[in-house]
Amino acid sequence: MDEKTYENSSRYFENRDCAYYPCHKGDEHINCLFCYCPLYNLKNCPGNYELLERNGKTIKSCMDCRFPHEPDNYDKVIAILKAQA
């Protein structure tokens, strides 16, 4: 993907001024458009999540997931959301 693709648009937004940027380490470019992951509540989301046990509850941790933040995954996220509707 070329640098032109990383310009802020309706498909991609990068907020380097955010207090939490980068929310995931190791990424040069993070798509902040899906800051809160719209796939979080899916049991079988395509991201790299981990289920943790805390105080007798199962918690989905997405600390190591970059799926919705990768520019090439925009169309995949939208397709998944459309299929859920």
Secondary structure as UniProt FT lines:
FT   HELIX           3..6
FT   TURN            16..17
FT   TURN            19..20
FT   TURN            25..26
FT   HELIX           32..34
FT   TURN            38..41
FT   TURN            43..44
FT   STRAND          50..54
FT   TURN            55..56
FT   STRAND          57..61
FT   TURN            63..64
FT   HELIX           67..69
FT   HELIX           71..73
FT   HELIX           74..84
//
